[in-house]
Amino acid sequence: MRRITLTLCRPAVLPATSSNRNLIRQPDGTIAFIVDFTGAEMKKLPADTPVTAQASIGDNAEIVENTVRYNPVTKGWRMILRVKVKDPKKTTDMRAALVNTDQTLSETWSYQLPANE
């Protein structure tokens, strides 16, 4: 028996995260994640393109800030995701991808915030 997998036609390489500055603890108890998305396809987008982050987080936290800005230095996009963890003794899973209306522009960034024991 052979298995056949069909997928949608997508660009061979989606823009990837180029830097991931995370765990920036804020005075209000939240944690900020700063993620840069870069790549050839990102460089083609005009700076005024309405790019947003489609983000999700596990039950142990809530998203309190979700912003995306054009980064003229990298010619890419910077996502800032700020979260409030409910129970620091539990892990927290999060995911995000950049989108423009209904088109996915980037790979999915995934991160597991470890438990603070």
N, C-alpha and C positions, 0 to 999 in steps of 0.2 A: 504494500500500500504506500502510495506517495502522498505527501502533504503539499498542497499548493497554497501559497500565501499571496494575497493580492493587496496592494497598497495604493493609495492615491499618489498621483504624480506630484512630487514636491521637489524643490531645489535639492541638488545632491548634498550640499552643505549649508545648513542653516547657520546664521550668525551665532557665535558662541560667547560665553562669558569669558572676558579676558582678565578680569580681576574680581576678587570677592573679598571685600573688606567687611568683616562681620563682627558681631558681638561688641558693638559699640554701646556700652551701657549708658543710659541717659539718667539724669537726676530724678526723673519722675518714675523710675522703675521699669521703663520700657527698654527694649533692645532694638537698635537700628542695624539694618543690614544694607550695605551699599554694594551694588553689583553692576559692573560695566559690561554691556553687550557690544561687541564689535564684529566686523567682518566686511567682506566686499559688498554684500547686499545692503548692509546698514549704511555704508558710505554713499550709496546711490540715493538714499532717501533725503529729500530736502529737510532742512532744520526745522521747518514749521509743520512737518507731518504730525498729525494727531496720534501719537504712539501712547498706548497705555499698557499697564501690566495686569494680566489676568492672574491673580494670586489666590491661593487657597492655603488654609492652615488647619491643623488638627484641632480636636476639641479642647486641648489643654491651653489654648491661647486665642487671642483675638488680634486682628490687624487694626492698628490705630492710625497708620499713615501708609499710603500707597501712592507714590509719585514717580513719574518718569520725566527726565529732562534730556535734551540734546547735549552731548558733550563735544564741544568744538575741538578739543585737543585730540581725542581719539577718533573723531568723526563717527561716533557711535552714540549709544543711549545709556544713560545711567538710571538705574532703578533704586529707589530708596524705599525700603519696607521696614516699618517700625511695628513691633509687636509687644503685646503685654501678656506675659506668661501667667497662668492661673496657679499652677502647682510646680514650683521649680524642682521638685523631686521626681518629676516625670519628664520623659523625652517629648519633644514637640517636632512634628514633621511639617514642612512647608514646601510649596512649589510655586513657581511663577514663570510666565512666558510673556514676551512682548507681543502685542497685537495692534493692528490697525483695523478698526471696525471688526469684520469677521475673518480677517486674514492673519494667520500666525506668522510672526516675523523672526522668531528666534527659537533656539532650542529651549527645552524646559529646564530651568534651574531648580534643583532639589537640594534640600538641606535638612538635616536632623539636628536640632538643638539638643545636646546631651543633657541628661538629668544632672542637677547640681546637688550632689550628696553631701 
